Amino acid sequence: EAAVTQSPRSKVAVTGGKVTLSCHQTNNHDYMYWYRQDTGHGLRLIHYSYVADSTEKGDIPDGYKASRPSQENFSLILELASLSQTAVYFCASSNRPQDTQYFGPGTRLLVL
Amino acid sequence: GDSVTQTEGPVTVSESESLIINCTYSATSIAYPNLFWYVRYPGEGLQLLLKVITAGQKGSSRGFEATYNKETTSFHLQKASVQESDSAVYYCALGDRGSGGSNYKLTFGKGTLLTVTP
């Protein structure tokens, strides 16, 4: 069974602070993705990666950095967290971009 | 750009009744769309419910069905008789079959919260 895990599952951060969200997959997939979901919106792609040590911008990359140190791990970094980044964040992986994506359980981030 | 529009929630249905969640899409930058329904149960991540990559074909899973209609650009989700365990958020999504373009993302609808009452 494909598995994508995320940590933490929830976090409260202060405005201006640094936040790191982590994702780990055991699927041996090349592609990994970070999405955010806000009330009233579908999931929107922040960053993605198709190989270790390389990341690509998605549709809404501003205010976020990503890091892919290995095939299994993909982090999302908020250097200066802002109120507008309060959302649920989902990580996903897939073998190829057109294949089924497997999602983690999500991280609920509240920035105060 | 590409977009997906689906039934605004929340939707409440009584157990054993039928269900339809509408989904229409616009694929302006995708030559060969793949269409998906994902489901998110409480406390869990999204998981694939069904996927159809060829226009005119129907996908089915767990009693749910959806037909890829290229003429009406629709991919409605239907179930003849829902159960309480179907209570979840349902997402319609649009992807690229991989025609050689650079569209690596899924485009999601906003999600439809379904509650099935006993």
Boltz contact constraints between the chains, C-beta under 6 A:
constraints:
  - contact:
      token1: [A, 42]
      token2: [B, 108]
      max_distance: 6.0
  - contact:
      token1: [A, 42]
      token2: [B, 109]
      max_distance: 6.0
  - contact:
      token1: [A, 42]
      token2: [B, 110]
      max_distance: 6.0
  - contact:
      token1: [A, 43]
      token2: [B, 108]
      max_distance: 6.0
  - contact:
      token1: [A, 45]
      token2: [B, 105]
      max_distance: 6.0
  - contact:
      token1: [A, 48]
      token2: [B, 104]
      max_distance: 6.0
  - contact:
      token1: [A, 97]
      token2: [B, 104]
      max_distance: 6.0
  - contact:
      token1: [A, 98]
      token2: [B, 96]
      max_distance: 6.0
  - contact:
      token1: [A, 98]
      token2: [B, 97]
      max_distance: 6.0
  - contact:
      token1: [A, 98]
      token2: [B, 98]
      max_distance: 6.0
  - contact:
      token1: [A, 100]
      token2: [B, 48]
      max_distance: 6.0
  - contact:
      token1: [A, 103]
      token2: [B, 45]
      max_distance: 6.0
  - contact:
      token1: [A, 103]
      token2: [B, 46]
      max_distance: 6.0
  - contact:
      token1: [A, 104]
      token2: [B, 45]
      max_distance: 6.0
  - contact:
      token1: [A, 105]
      token2: [B, 44]
      max_distance: 6.0
  - contact:
      token1: [A, 105]
      token2: [B, 45]
      max_distance: 6.0
  - contact:
      token1: [A, 106]
      token2: [B, 45]
      max_distance: 6.0
